Amino acid sequence: MARGLTMAGKLFSSHTIRRFTSVHSWIGIACGVALFIAFYGGALTMYERDIDRWANPATRHASGTLAQIDAFVTELAGKREVSGDLDIDLGDDGNGPLRATIFAMGDGQFSESIVAMSADGHASTQAKPSSVGRLINEIHFSLGIPGTAGYTFLGLVSVAYGLALVTGLIIHLPHLVRDLFSLKRSASLKKMWTDAHNVIGVLSLPFHLMFAFTATLLCILPVMSEATVHVMATDAPYEQYQRHSDEGGHGRGGRADGKGQPTSAVMLSPARLLFLATNAAPELRMTRLTYQGYGTSAAVATVQGVRFGSPMPNGAVTLSAETGEVHSVRVPGLWQGTDALNELYVHLHEGDFGGEVLRATYFILGLAGSFLFYSGNLLWIETRRKRRVDAQPTRTRLIAQVTVGACLGCCLGVGGALLAARATDLPGVTEAWEGRAYFVIFFASIAWCLLRHPVRGAVDILRLSAATYLLLPVADMTLTGWRRGLGGVPADLVAVKMDIIFLAIGMSFLATARATRRRGMTGQPNSVWYIADPSAKPGARHASSR
Amino acid sequence: MSYGPQTLAGIVLGTPLTFLIVGLYAQWGPSDPSTNFIAALYFSVPVWLTIMIWALKRSSARTAWLTLLAADLVLVFLVFTMRLRWPAV
């Protein structure tokens, strides 16, 4: 370590370190809001499937077992409309409960419904299910910006974020250990915030480096591929890579050639398909069965499975749903270099290889990342305060208002979307409108903060966020008829877990609202984060707040 | 302490330089061509960051512009030579 520090000192002069500090701060202030939204959405995306289950109560009490899968698929096929695809969740351990999503295209309209199987063989359908988990994921990877613009933009933000991290590392390398233990209660609030920012930054540095790297690849890999191809001597490596990726199959077996016009055909039973898939890849625990073009001669069944303990755990067997002929087998551990590299960055980013503990770790680190960007922006604004004058520049106040409005507006918007998702349980509400709820709340929050003093705006949004998130478990329990664990209906542990998480988020918003208000009343009067104490005599302090 | 021109040099000339370098790796890397290609894309992020850090570290913007331009020209020349030498590969 000492040698590393000496090397850093030799490599970078104090002049360079000052320059890097400036680069670090400017990238932070330019990209901080986008990164906050991406990290907050990303933290919740760790529980995307659980959130969807929480939002769709019809799927909660599914209890059909694998032995009932033939009857279940027959019933699904009866429900299916024109040229639909089926996606059947076999449960985490591959033995039920059975839930299915039906995708159908009829009259030019795409529709989706969720069907759950109960122990008595009865299938209950939720016709217009909530996809709030998917919405949060979209906010995470594209900020909700439609088309390719959103994730391309976030890819570029990720590259800049990587540069901010490397410059931050160079700045802090000489005093990395000291930064780690510097956090303590201090008379100077700014120092305490700076120390908290540094401690979280240092502790989660490897995580952030990995995220900057994998997010760049996830968002702009196609752009990077195109750019590389244009400056290569020959196209051969790219063409081979494309061919390899298009074929998709490797490990064992090969891909079947495309057939002509599909005709109506009798499907093999799903139990038989699962048996064939398990024979082809005994290492996998099968957790999902999807059909494309069910009921036709071109129908393809993909059985997905997990190999626990593998760093890249997901595998799949693709077969003909009519004949059972195996098209391709993808098994973790048997992959060639290209496939391993193609999968590695995705799983590193998604953190789906280490079970619940890793998922919770990613969730906490994601929230800590959000705090890092929020605190970084607040510190930047505070540092630029003109200390000897009362009136601060308008732009400083504007940046403070936008930071607070967009960051906290995203938190409130997500809470509002979750609440809206549960509103479909109310009588008379026939359509999920969580997407609209998110964007209306998000922009309304920014507008509100632009009209208010930054601290008052922040406190308002934080209190509203706390109320929204605390309301979520209450709404969940009320709308599901308080059946959890009562009346013979078993509690759904996934929904209970999500309720606890929302409760914890709500409580932390409440605590942050109190801390922000306290900070506003005890700070220096010419700070943008100062509000006059409402209990103080009028005129005793600067009444700059509204 | 202005470093705008260095940043600009890093972005304008450093970005194509990154793709030229990783393109060479994709062409001549040690593994099979498709693995070389995806590995090259992996390398593009750290290579770009290294070039940016290098450019930002220059005290003179002129040095940053000229050195990066020279590196770009050398690699472009190399790539064109290879295209002429192995046009059908």
Interface residues (C-beta under 8 A of the other chain):
Chain A: F12 H15 T16 R18 R19 F20 S22 V23 V159 G162 L163 V166 T167 I170 A212 F213 T216 L217 L221 M224 S225 A227 T228 V229 H230 V231 M232 A233 T234 A236 P237 Y238 Q240 Y241 R243 H244 Q336 G337 T338 L341 N342 Y345
Chain B: M1 Y3 T7 P16 F19 L20 V22 G23 L24 A26 Q27 S31 D32 P33 S34 T35 N36 F37 I38 A39 A40 L41 Y42 S44 V45 P46 W48 L49 M52 I53 L56 K57 S59 V76 V79 M82 R83 W86 V89
